Amino acid sequence: MTEKNWLKKAIELATNSVSNHDGGPFGAIVVKDGSIVGEGINQVTTNHDPTAHAEVVAIRNACRTLGTHQLDGCVIYTSCEPCPMCLGAIYWSRPDKVYYAASRHEAANAGFDDAVIYNEIEKKPEERTIPFHHLEMKEKNVPFDSWLEHEERVNY
């Protein structure tokens, strides 16, 4: 299979999601060694879960299938350029590469505009549309200290 063939499968998932009223027009697959190990469609509205984007669902399914939290040796194919949340999930899962079809600008033309999030990231936390407030706490490092002392921790 070529990269374009795999990408067509992700686009088909996205298109079928719309036709079947399963969710938004997004689809993603995770491929390892020539086989699909995870797939996902946008399920934000059907699952009432704002994190259920196609890429996140595909990553969750692939990790479950492979029994790991990292996607070394995998390639993600997605119908659209990943949003900031999905971009973060992709980096945390560490696939080898990502291929996408539509750009974020084309998604914006269909009503899926992530520009507000990209703009918010650049602002000072307290100046964001949803203000973030840092509160100094003496206990703030206790979880990290516990983590560093834990002999059986699994680094990621």
MODELLER restraints for C-alpha pairs under 7 A, 6 or more apart:
rsr = mdl.restraints
at = mdl.atoms
rsr.add(forms.Gaussian(group=physical.xy_distance, feature=features.Distance(at['CA:6:A'], at['CA:77:A']), mean=6.59, stdev=0.5))
rsr.add(forms.Gaussian(group=physical.xy_distance, feature=features.Distance(at['CA:7:A'], at['CA:77:A']), mean=5.42, stdev=0.5))
rsr.add(forms.Gaussian(group=physical.xy_distance, feature=features.Distance(at['CA:7:A'], at['CA:78:A']), mean=6.52, stdev=0.5))
rsr.add(forms.Gaussian(group=physical.xy_distance, feature=features.Distance(at['CA:7:A'], at['CA:79:A']), mean=6.76, stdev=0.5))
rsr.add(forms.Gaussian(group=physical.xy_distance, feature=features.Distance(at['CA:10:A'], at['CA:27:A']), mean=4.89, stdev=0.5))
rsr.add(forms.Gaussian(group=physical.xy_distance, feature=features.Distance(at['CA:10:A'], at['CA:28:A']), mean=4.85, stdev=0.5))
rsr.add(forms.Gaussian(group=physical.xy_distance, feature=features.Distance(at['CA:10:A'], at['CA:29:A']), mean=5.95, stdev=0.5))
rsr.add(forms.Gaussian(group=physical.xy_distance, feature=features.Distance(at['CA:10:A'], at['CA:77:A']), mean=6.32, stdev=0.5))
rsr.add(forms.Gaussian(group=physical.xy_distance, feature=features.Distance(at['CA:10:A'], at['CA:78:A']), mean=5.53, stdev=0.5))
rsr.add(forms.Gaussian(group=physical.xy_distance, feature=features.Distance(at['CA:10:A'], at['CA:79:A']), mean=5.38, stdev=0.5))
rsr.add(forms.Gaussian(group=physical.xy_distance, feature=features.Distance(at['CA:11:A'], at['CA:27:A']), mean=6.03, stdev=0.5))
rsr.add(forms.Gaussian(group=physical.xy_distance, feature=features.Distance(at['CA:11:A'], at['CA:79:A']), mean=4.88, stdev=0.5))
rsr.add(forms.Gaussian(group=physical.xy_distance, feature=features.Distance(at['CA:13:A'], at['CA:27:A']), mean=4.98, stdev=0.5))
rsr.add(forms.Gaussian(group=physical.xy_distance, feature=features.Distance(at['CA:13:A'], at['CA:41:A']), mean=6.49, stdev=0.5))
rsr.add(forms.Gaussian(group=physical.xy_distance, feature=features.Distance(at['CA:14:A'], at['CA:25:A']), mean=4.74, stdev=0.5))
rsr.add(forms.Gaussian(group=physical.xy_distance, feature=features.Distance(at['CA:14:A'], at['CA:26:A']), mean=4.30, stdev=0.5))
rsr.add(forms.Gaussian(group=physical.xy_distance, feature=features.Distance(at['CA:14:A'], at['CA:27:A']), mean=4.20, stdev=0.5))
rsr.add(forms.Gaussian(group=physical.xy_distance, feature=features.Distance(at['CA:14:A'], at['CA:41:A']), mean=6.25, stdev=0.5))
rsr.add(forms.Gaussian(group=physical.xy_distance, feature=features.Distance(at['CA:14:A'], at['CA:79:A']), mean=6.80, stdev=0.5))
rsr.add(forms.Gaussian(group=physical.xy_distance, feature=features.Distance(at['CA:15:A'], at['CA:25:A']), mean=6.08, stdev=0.5))
rsr.add(forms.Gaussian(group=physical.xy_distance, feature=features.Distance(at['CA:17:A'], at['CA:23:A']), mean=5.62, stdev=0.5))
rsr.add(forms.Gaussian(group=physical.xy_distance, feature=features.Distance(at['CA:17:A'], at['CA:24:A']), mean=6.61, stdev=0.5))
rsr.add(forms.Gaussian(group=physical.xy_distance, feature=features.Distance(at['CA:17:A'], at['CA:25:A']), mean=6.34, stdev=0.5))
rsr.add(forms.Gaussian(group=physical.xy_distance, feature=features.Distance(at['CA:17:A'], at['CA:41:A']), mean=6.58, stdev=0.5))
rsr.add(forms.Gaussian(group=physical.xy_distance, feature=features.Distance(at['CA:18:A'], at['CA:24:A']), mean=6.08, stdev=0.5))
rsr.add(forms.Gaussian(group=physical.xy_distance, feature=features.Distance(at['CA:18:A'], at['CA:25:A']), mean=5.65, stdev=0.5))
rsr.add(forms.Gaussian(group=physical.xy_distance, feature=features.Distance(at['CA:22:A'], at['CA:43:A']), mean=6.62, stdev=0.5))
rsr.add(forms.Gaussian(group=physical.xy_distance, feature=features.Distance(at['CA:22:A'], at['CA:46:A']), mean=6.33, stdev=0.5))
rsr.add(forms.Gaussian(group=physical.xy_distance, feature=features.Distance(at['CA:23:A'], at['CA:42:A']), mean=5.26, stdev=0.5))
rsr.add(forms.Gaussian(group=physical.xy_distance, feature=features.Distance(at['CA:23:A'], at['CA:43:A']), mean=4.90, stdev=0.5))
rsr.add(forms.Gaussian(group=physical.xy_distance, feature=features.Distance(at['CA:23:A'], at['CA:44:A']), mean=6.56, stdev=0.5))
rsr.add(forms.Gaussian(group=physical.xy_distance, feature=features.Distance(at['CA:23:A'], at['CA:45:A']), mean=6.06, stdev=0.5))
rsr.add(forms.Gaussian(group=physical.xy_distance, feature=features.Distance(at['CA:23:A'], at['CA:46:A']), mean=5.98, stdev=0.5))
rsr.add(forms.Gaussian(group=physical.xy_distance, feature=features.Distance(at['CA:24:A'], at['CA:42:A']), mean=5.19, stdev=0.5))
rsr.add(forms.Gaussian(group=physical.xy_distance, feature=features.Distance(at['CA:24:A'], at['CA:43:A']), mean=6.90, stdev=0.5))
rsr.add(forms.Gaussian(group=physical.xy_distance, feature=features.Distance(at['CA:25:A'], at['CA:42:A']), mean=6.90, stdev=0.5))
rsr.add(forms.Gaussian(group=physical.xy_distance, feature=features.Distance(at['CA:26:A'], at['CA:41:A']), mean=5.70, stdev=0.5))
rsr.add(forms.Gaussian(group=physical.xy_distance, feature=features.Distance(at['CA:26:A'], at['CA:42:A']), mean=5.42, stdev=0.5))
rsr.add(forms.Gaussian(group=physical.xy_distance, feature=features.Distance(at['CA:26:A'], at['CA:54:A']), mean=5.81, stdev=0.5))
rsr.add(forms.Gaussian(group=physical.xy_distance, feature=features.Distance(at['CA:26:A'], at['CA:79:A']), mean=5.83, stdev=0.5))
rsr.add(forms.Gaussian(group=physical.xy_distance, feature=features.Distance(at['CA:26:A'], at['CA:80:A']), mean=6.73, stdev=0.5))
rsr.add(forms.Gaussian(group=physical.xy_distance, feature=features.Distance(at['CA:27:A'], at['CA:40:A']), mean=5.75, stdev=0.5))
rsr.add(forms.Gaussian(group=physical.xy_distance, feature=features.Distance(at['CA:27:A'], at['CA:41:A']), mean=4.42, stdev=0.5))
rsr.add(forms.Gaussian(group=physical.xy_distance, feature=features.Distance(at['CA:27:A'], at['CA:42:A']), mean=6.53, stdev=0.5))
rsr.add(forms.Gaussian(group=physical.xy_distance, feature=features.Distance(at['CA:27:A'], at['CA:54:A']), mean=5.10, stdev=0.5))
rsr.add(forms.Gaussian(group=physical.xy_distance, feature=features.Distance(at['CA:27:A'], at['CA:78:A']), mean=5.83, stdev=0.5))
rsr.add(forms.Gaussian(group=physical.xy_distance, feature=features.Distance(at['CA:27:A'], at['CA:79:A']), mean=5.43, stdev=0.5))
rsr.add(forms.Gaussian(group=physical.xy_distance, feature=features.Distance(at['CA:28:A'], at['CA:39:A']), mean=5.63, stdev=0.5))
rsr.add(forms.Gaussian(group=physical.xy_distance, feature=features.Distance(at['CA:28:A'], at['CA:40:A']), mean=5.26, stdev=0.5))
rsr.add(forms.Gaussian(group=physical.xy_distance, feature=features.Distance(at['CA:28:A'], at['CA:41:A']), mean=6.40, stdev=0.5))
rsr.add(forms.Gaussian(group=physical.xy_distance, feature=features.Distance(at['CA:28:A'], at['CA:54:A']), mean=5.42, stdev=0.5))
rsr.add(forms.Gaussian(group=physical.xy_distance, feature=features.Distance(at['CA:28:A'], at['CA:55:A']), mean=5.38, stdev=0.5))
rsr.add(forms.Gaussian(group=physical.xy_distance, feature=features.Distance(at['CA:28:A'], at['CA:58:A']), mean=6.04, stdev=0.5))
rsr.add(forms.Gaussian(group=physical.xy_distance, feature=features.Distance(at['CA:28:A'], at['CA:77:A']), mean=5.56, stdev=0.5))
rsr.add(forms.Gaussian(group=physical.xy_distance, feature=features.Distance(at['CA:28:A'], at['CA:78:A']), mean=4.14, stdev=0.5))
rsr.add(forms.Gaussian(group=physical.xy_distance, feature=features.Distance(at['CA:28:A'], at['CA:79:A']), mean=6.25, stdev=0.5))
rsr.add(forms.Gaussian(group=physical.xy_distance, feature=features.Distance(at['CA:29:A'], at['CA:36:A']), mean=6.59, stdev=0.5))
rsr.add(forms.Gaussian(group=physical.xy_distance, feature=features.Distance(at['CA:29:A'], at['CA:38:A']), mean=5.64, stdev=0.5))
rsr.add(forms.Gaussian(group=physical.xy_distance, feature=features.Distance(at['CA:29:A'], at['CA:39:A']), mean=4.16, stdev=0.5))
rsr.add(forms.Gaussian(group=physical.xy_distance, feature=features.Distance(at['CA:29:A'], at['CA:40:A']), mean=6.34, stdev=0.5))
rsr.add(forms.Gaussian(group=physical.xy_distance, feature=features.Distance(at['CA:29:A'], at['CA:58:A']), mean=5.79, stdev=0.5))
rsr.add(forms.Gaussian(group=physical.xy_distance, feature=features.Distance(at['CA:29:A'], at['CA:76:A']), mean=5.80, stdev=0.5))
rsr.add(forms.Gaussian(group=physical.xy_distance, feature=features.Distance(at['CA:29:A'], at['CA:77:A']), mean=5.34, stdev=0.5))
rsr.add(forms.Gaussian(group=physical.xy_distance, feature=features.Distance(at['CA:29:A'], at['CA:78:A']), mean=6.47, stdev=0.5))
rsr.add(forms.Gaussian(group=physical.xy_distance, feature=features.Distance(at['CA:30:A'], at['CA:36:A']), mean=5.69, stdev=0.5))
rsr.add(forms.Gaussian(group=physical.xy_distance, feature=features.Distance(at['CA:30:A'], at['CA:37:A']), mean=5.70, stdev=0.5))
rsr.add(forms.Gaussian(group=physical.xy_distance, feature=features.Distance(at['CA:30:A'], at['CA:38:A']), mean=5.00, stdev=0.5))
rsr.add(forms.Gaussian(group=physical.xy_distance, feature=features.Distance(at['CA:30:A'], at['CA:39:A']), mean=6.14, stdev=0.5))
rsr.add(forms.Gaussian(group=physical.xy_distance, feature=features.Distance(at['CA:30:A'], at['CA:58:A']), mean=6.40, stdev=0.5))
rsr.add(forms.Gaussian(group=physical.xy_distance, feature=features.Distance(at['CA:30:A'], at['CA:59:A']), mean=6.98, stdev=0.5))
rsr.add(forms.Gaussian(group=physical.xy_distance, feature=features.Distance(at['CA:30:A'], at['CA:62:A']), mean=6.45, stdev=0.5))
rsr.add(forms.Gaussian(group=physical.xy_distance, feature=features.Distance(at['CA:30:A'], at['CA:74:A']), mean=6.46, stdev=0.5))
rsr.add(forms.Gaussian(group=physical.xy_distance, feature=features.Distance(at['CA:30:A'], at['CA:75:A']), mean=5.68, stdev=0.5))
rsr.add(forms.Gaussian(group=physical.xy_distance, feature=features.Distance(at['CA:30:A'], at['CA:76:A']), mean=4.54, stdev=0.5))
rsr.add(forms.Gaussian(group=physical.xy_distance, feature=features.Distance(at['CA:30:A'], at['CA:77:A']), mean=6.40, stdev=0.5))
rsr.add(forms.Gaussian(group=physical.xy_distance, feature=features.Distance(at['CA:31:A'], at['CA:37:A']), mean=5.68, stdev=0.5))
rsr.add(forms.Gaussian(group=physical.xy_distance, feature=features.Distance(at['CA:31:A'], at['CA:74:A']), mean=5.47, stdev=0.5))
rsr.add(forms.Gaussian(group=physical.xy_distance, feature=features.Distance(at['CA:31:A'], at['CA:75:A']), mean=5.25, stdev=0.5))
rsr.add(forms.Gaussian(group=physical.xy_distance, feature=features.Distance(at['CA:31:A'], at['CA:76:A']), mean=6.39, stdev=0.5))
rsr.add(forms.Gaussian(group=physical.xy_distance, feature=features.Distance(at['CA:32:A'], at['CA:73:A']), mean=6.20, stdev=0.5))
rsr.add(forms.Gaussian(group=physical.xy_distance, feature=features.Distance(at['CA:32:A'], at['CA:74:A']), mean=4.61, stdev=0.5))
rsr.add(forms.Gaussian(group=physical.xy_distance, feature=features.Distance(at['CA:32:A'], at['CA:75:A']), mean=6.58, stdev=0.5))
rsr.add(forms.Gaussian(group=physical.xy_distance, feature=features.Distance(at['CA:37:A'], at['CA:62:A']), mean=4.99, stdev=0.5))
rsr.add(forms.Gaussian(group=physical.xy_distance, feature=features.Distance(at['CA:37:A'], at['CA:65:A']), mean=6.33, stdev=0.5))
rsr.add(forms.Gaussian(group=physical.xy_distance, feature=features.Distance(at['CA:38:A'], at['CA:58:A']), mean=4.95, stdev=0.5))
rsr.add(forms.Gaussian(group=physical.xy_distance, feature=features.Distance(at['CA:38:A'], at['CA:59:A']), mean=6.56, stdev=0.5))
rsr.add(forms.Gaussian(group=physical.xy_distance, feature=features.Distance(at['CA:38:A'], at['CA:61:A']), mean=4.83, stdev=0.5))
rsr.add(forms.Gaussian(group=physical.xy_distance, feature=features.Distance(at['CA:38:A'], at['CA:62:A']), mean=3.97, stdev=0.5))
rsr.add(forms.Gaussian(group=physical.xy_distance, feature=features.Distance(at['CA:39:A'], at['CA:57:A']), mean=6.97, stdev=0.5))
rsr.add(forms.Gaussian(group=physical.xy_distance, feature=features.Distance(at['CA:39:A'], at['CA:58:A']), mean=4.18, stdev=0.5))
rsr.add(forms.Gaussian(group=physical.xy_distance, feature=features.Distance(at['CA:39:A'], at['CA:61:A']), mean=6.59, stdev=0.5))
rsr.add(forms.Gaussian(group=physical.xy_distance, feature=features.Distance(at['CA:40:A'], at['CA:54:A']), mean=4.62, stdev=0.5))
rsr.add(forms.Gaussian(group=physical.xy_distance, feature=features.Distance(at['CA:40:A'], at['CA:55:A']), mean=6.38, stdev=0.5))
rsr.add(forms.Gaussian(group=physical.xy_distance, feature=features.Distance(at['CA:40:A'], at['CA:57:A']), mean=4.82, stdev=0.5))
rsr.add(forms.Gaussian(group=physical.xy_distance, feature=features.Distance(at['CA:40:A'], at['CA:58:A']), mean=4.18, stdev=0.5))
rsr.add(forms.Gaussian(group=physical.xy_distance, feature=features.Distance(at['CA:41:A'], at['CA:53:A']), mean=6.75, stdev=0.5))
rsr.add(forms.Gaussian(group=physical.xy_distance, feature=features.Distance(at['CA:41:A'], at['CA:54:A']), mean=4.12, stdev=0.5))
rsr.add(forms.Gaussian(group=physical.xy_distance, feature=features.Distance(at['CA:41:A'], at['CA:57:A']), mean=6.88, stdev=0.5))
rsr.add(forms.Gaussian(group=physical.xy_distance, feature=features.Distance(at['CA:42:A'], at['CA:52:A']), mean=5.99, stdev=0.5))
rsr.add(forms.Gaussian(group=physical.xy_distance, feature=features.Distance(at['CA:42:A'], at['CA:53:A']), mean=4.50, stdev=0.5))
rsr.add(forms.Gaussian(group=physical.xy_distance, feature=features.Distance(at['CA:42:A'], at['CA:54:A']), mean=4.33, stdev=0.5))
rsr.add(forms.Gaussian(group=physical.xy_distance, feature=features.Distance(at['CA:43:A'], at['CA:52:A']), mean=5.19, stdev=0.5))
rsr.add(forms.Gaussian(group=physical.xy_distance, feature=features.Distance(at['CA:43:A'], at['CA:53:A']), mean=6.28, stdev=0.5))
rsr.add(forms.Gaussian(group=physical.xy_distance, feature=features.Distance(at['CA:44:A'], at['CA:50:A']), mean=5.03, stdev=0.5))
rsr.add(forms.Gaussian(group=physical.xy_distance, feature=features.Distance(at['CA:44:A'], at['CA:51:A']), mean=6.72, stdev=0.5))
rsr.add(forms.Gaussian(group=physical.xy_distance, feature=features.Distance(at['CA:44:A'], at['CA:52:A']), mean=5.01, stdev=0.5))
rsr.add(forms.Gaussian(group=physical.xy_distance, feature=features.Distance(at['CA:44:A'], at['CA:53:A']), mean=6.42, stdev=0.5))
rsr.add(forms.Gaussian(group=physical.xy_distance, feature=features.Distance(at['CA:55:A'], at['CA:78:A']), mean=6.90, stdev=0.5))
rsr.add(forms.Gaussian(group=physical.xy_distance, feature=features.Distance(at['CA:55:A'], at['CA:86:A']), mean=6.11, stdev=0.5))
rsr.add(forms.Gaussian(group=physical.xy_distance, feature=features.Distance(at['CA:56:A'], at['CA:86:A']), mean=6.14, stdev=0.5))
rsr.add(forms.Gaussian(group=physical.xy_distance, feature=features.Distance(at['CA:56:A'], at['CA:89:A']), mean=6.58, stdev=0.5))
rsr.add(forms.Gaussian(group=physical.xy_distance, feature=features.Distance(at['CA:63:A'], at['CA:69:A']), mean=5.50, stdev=0.5))
rsr.add(forms.Gaussian(group=physical.xy_distance, feature=features.Distance(at['CA:63:A'], at['CA:70:A']), mean=6.77, stdev=0.5))
rsr.add(forms.Gaussian(group=physical.xy_distance, feature=features.Distance(at['CA:63:A'], at['CA:71:A']), mean=6.93, stdev=0.5))
rsr.add(forms.Gaussian(group=physical.xy_distance, feature=features.Distance(at['CA:69:A'], at['CA:93:A']), mean=6.43, stdev=0.5))
rsr.add(forms.Gaussian(group=physical.xy_distance, feature=features.Distance(at['CA:70:A'], at['CA:93:A']), mean=4.52, stdev=0.5))
rsr.add(forms.Gaussian(group=physical.xy_distance, feature=features.Distance(at['CA:70:A'], at['CA:94:A']), mean=5.76, stdev=0.5))
rsr.add(forms.Gaussian(group=physical.xy_distance, feature=features.Distance(at['CA:71:A'], at['CA:93:A']), mean=5.49, stdev=0.5))
rsr.add(forms.Gaussian(group=physical.xy_distance, feature=features.Distance(at['CA:71:A'], at['CA:94:A']), mean=5.48, stdev=0.5))
rsr.add(forms.Gaussian(group=physical.xy_distance, feature=features.Distance(at['CA:71:A'], at['CA:95:A']), mean=4.71, stdev=0.5))
rsr.add(forms.Gaussian(group=physical.xy_distance, feature=features.Distance(at['CA:72:A'], at['CA:94:A']), mean=6.05, stdev=0.5))
rsr.add(forms.Gaussian(group=physical.xy_distance, feature=features.Distance(at['CA:72:A'], at['CA:95:A']), mean=5.15, stdev=0.5))
rsr.add(forms.Gaussian(group=physical.xy_distance, feature=features.Distance(at['CA:72:A'], at['CA:96:A']), mean=6.21, stdev=0.5))
rsr.add(forms.Gaussian(group=physical.xy_distance, feature=features.Distance(at['CA:73:A'], at['CA:95:A']), mean=6.36, stdev=0.5))
rsr.add(forms.Gaussian(group=physical.xy_distance, feature=features.Distance(at['CA:73:A'], at['CA:96:A']), mean=5.74, stdev=0.5))
rsr.add(forms.Gaussian(group=physical.xy_distance, feature=features.Distance(at['CA:74:A'], at['CA:95:A']), mean=5.04, stdev=0.5))
rsr.add(forms.Gaussian(group=physical.xy_distance, feature=features.Distance(at['CA:74:A'], at['CA:96:A']), mean=5.66, stdev=0.5))
rsr.add(forms.Gaussian(group=physical.xy_distance, feature=features.Distance(at['CA:75:A'], at['CA:95:A']), mean=5.75, stdev=0.5))
rsr.add(forms.Gaussian(group=physical.xy_distance, feature=features.Distance(at['CA:75:A'], at['CA:96:A']), mean=5.73, stdev=0.5))
rsr.add(forms.Gaussian(group=physical.xy_distance, feature=features.Distance(at['CA:75:A'], at['CA:97:A']), mean=5.15, stdev=0.5))
rsr.add(forms.Gaussian(group=physical.xy_distance, feature=features.Distance(at['CA:75:A'], at['CA:98:A']), mean=5.73, stdev=0.5))
rsr.add(forms.Gaussian(group=physical.xy_distance, feature=features.Distance(at['CA:76:A'], at['CA:97:A']), mean=6.51, stdev=0.5))
rsr.add(forms.Gaussian(group=physical.xy_distance, feature=features.Distance(at['CA:76:A'], at['CA:98:A']), mean=4.71, stdev=0.5))
rsr.add(forms.Gaussian(group=physical.xy_distance, feature=features.Distance(at['CA:76:A'], at['CA:99:A']), mean=6.33, stdev=0.5))
rsr.add(forms.Gaussian(group=physical.xy_distance, feature=features.Distance(at['CA:77:A'], at['CA:98:A']), mean=5.84, stdev=0.5))
rsr.add(forms.Gaussian(group=physical.xy_distance, feature=features.Distance(at['CA:77:A'], at['CA:99:A']), mean=4.85, stdev=0.5))
rsr.add(forms.Gaussian(group=physical.xy_distance, feature=features.Distance(at['CA:77:A'], at['CA:100:A']), mean=5.81, stdev=0.5))
rsr.add(forms.Gaussian(group=physical.xy_distance, feature=features.Distance(at['CA:78:A'], at['CA:99:A']), mean=6.34, stdev=0.5))
rsr.add(forms.Gaussian(group=physical.xy_distance, feature=features.Distance(at['CA:78:A'], at['CA:100:A']), mean=4.80, stdev=0.5))
rsr.add(forms.Gaussian(group=physical.xy_distance, feature=features.Distance(at['CA:78:A'], at['CA:101:A']), mean=6.77, stdev=0.5))
rsr.add(forms.Gaussian(group=physical.xy_distance, feature=features.Distance(at['CA:79:A'], at['CA:100:A']), mean=5.52, stdev=0.5))
rsr.add(forms.Gaussian(group=physical.xy_distance, feature=features.Distance(at['CA:79:A'], at['CA:101:A']), mean=5.03, stdev=0.5))
rsr.add(forms.Gaussian(group=physical.xy_distance, feature=features.Distance(at['CA:79:A'], at['CA:102:A']), mean=6.20, stdev=0.5))
rsr.add(forms.Gaussian(group=physical.xy_distance, feature=features.Distance(at['CA:80:A'], at['CA:100:A']), mean=5.27, stdev=0.5))
rsr.add(forms.Gaussian(group=physical.xy_distance, feature=features.Distance(at['CA:80:A'], at['CA:101:A']), mean=5.19, stdev=0.5))
rsr.add(forms.Gaussian(group=physical.xy_distance, feature=features.Distance(at['CA:80:A'], at['CA:102:A']), mean=4.42, stdev=0.5))
rsr.add(forms.Gaussian(group=physical.xy_distance, feature=features.Distance(at['CA:80:A'], at['CA:103:A']), mean=5.83, stdev=0.5))
rsr.add(forms.Gaussian(group=physical.xy_distance, feature=features.Distance(at['CA:80:A'], at['CA:104:A']), mean=6.85, stdev=0.5))
rsr.add(forms.Gaussian(group=physical.xy_distance, feature=features.Distance(at['CA:81:A'], at['CA:100:A']), mean=5.43, stdev=0.5))
rsr.add(forms.Gaussian(group=physical.xy_distance, feature=features.Distance(at['CA:81:A'], at['CA:101:A']), mean=6.86, stdev=0.5))
rsr.add(forms.Gaussian(group=physical.xy_distance, feature=features.Distance(at['CA:81:A'], at['CA:102:A']), mean=6.09, stdev=0.5))
rsr.add(forms.Gaussian(group=physical.xy_distance, feature=features.Distance(at['CA:81:A'], at['CA:103:A']), mean=5.05, stdev=0.5))
rsr.add(forms.Gaussian(group=physical.xy_distance, feature=features.Distance(at['CA:81:A'], at['CA:104:A']), mean=5.42, stdev=0.5))
rsr.add(forms.Gaussian(group=physical.xy_distance, feature=features.Distance(at['CA:83:A'], at['CA:114:A']), mean=6.41, stdev=0.5))
rsr.add(forms.Gaussian(group=physical.xy_distance, feature=features.Distance(at['CA:107:A'], at['CA:113:A']), mean=6.56, stdev=0.5))
rsr.add(forms.Gaussian(group=physical.xy_distance, feature=features.Distance(at['CA:120:A'], at['CA:128:A']), mean=5.80, stdev=0.5))
rsr.add(forms.Gaussian(group=physical.xy_distance, feature=features.Distance(at['CA:125:A'], at['CA:131:A']), mean=6.19, stdev=0.5))
rsr.add(forms.Gaussian(group=physical.xy_distance, feature=features.Distance(at['CA:125:A'], at['CA:132:A']), mean=4.99, stdev=0.5))
rsr.add(forms.Gaussian(group=physical.xy_distance, feature=features.Distance(at['CA:125:A'], at['CA:133:A']), mean=6.98, stdev=0.5))
rsr.add(forms.Gaussian(group=physical.xy_distance, feature=features.Distance(at['CA:126:A'], at['CA:132:A']), mean=4.95, stdev=0.5))
rsr.add(forms.Gaussian(group=physical.xy_distance, feature=features.Distance(at['CA:126:A'], at['CA:133:A']), mean=5.82, stdev=0.5))
